[in-house]
Amino acid sequence: DKVGVMALGGADNMSFTNSSGTWSELSLASSSLTLTVASDISQTRAYVFSFMVSNPAKGQDVVASISGSGIPIPAVAAGRPMVVHSPTVSAGISQSTPWPCASNTLTVTLTSDTPLLASCNPIISLTGLTGSFTPTTASFPVYVTGGDIASPNPLITSWDNAGTLSIALNSTVIGASTHPTSAVQNGMPNVVNFTFTMTLLNPNHGQPAPVVGVSGSMSYSDFSNSPFLVSTAIGNPTVPTFSASEVDASYMTGVSGDLWPLFVRPVIFSSFTQQSTSNPCAQNVITVTMMSSVPIYTACATSVGGTAGSTAVTITGLTGSTTGGPTLPLTVAANFSSSPAWNNTIGQLALVPTTTLLAGSNYTVVFTLINQQTYQAARAPIFALSTYGAVY
């Protein structure tokens, strides 16, 4: 229960004892103000006084009434002075890249139809951001990039790899707002527009976009975690332009789905292998041409929180030669280490890229194996990427 003295303002506050009244708040649904008349009240004029209360962190529509004692006055309706509008927030979320193993910047934009105040302790929560390789941490940086808040940066919050993130718009954050305080009584700092970015690590394999949600809540006085409506637009209809450092411009362009949060394109790897001779005991020049549907980075993590390991394009199944190891020199080795590891027993060559392999670009390596002296059927080499997941 909250009982105390309520100071009065307004032109006629002195008409009541000590220019104040007694405020009794049994609950947010049951509050009253009791005034003791200090001088005669005339029936021929209106008396004006004011007092200040704090709105709850939840929408409501309350009908107030006025009654009296001493000279009994039946309760009469006195309008709706405590109508509180619950915020409606529109949210948009999109990503910067659909590539496996890439650092992915997600941009979240929020617009409220009602000023959000620090006193209501607003919290914005994201859910469903599943599939990233970013580990759970209590020190996750979020960067404000637009809207009403110019600083501070970064905001440190908690990230859960299950796909959840919550940002508390506390007094430090909202206190840095540039939104006009004239929009709120008494010039209180507030937020209406808010844009922030966060960076997650894409997994090493393709995945469909998860179902992402944005929600909000406020807490004040007797109301705890009172939710407010957030309508969410997932993804960005803009067709992305891929960087020339990652995609061969003649191969493909982006589509609108590429910007849906945590959508990751699958790895589709194609290759063509040919030889120079089928003669027994001859030096056989092998030419391999390969292409990937996504950029292949020189290093990639293979698990949540894992250290990025060096990528190798492995070719397995080149059995039947008499070529020793442990390395095999390449006569054409553009973009690859010139002396990759060679295992003659299983016929495996591990090609190590020295630069990012562009999506849609053909890469050729040439090396020589010594044919065995007896007949064998053509081999069907198998290609794999050591640090990448499913490859098609």
Disulfide bonds with the S-S distance in Angstrom:
Cys101-Cys300 1.72
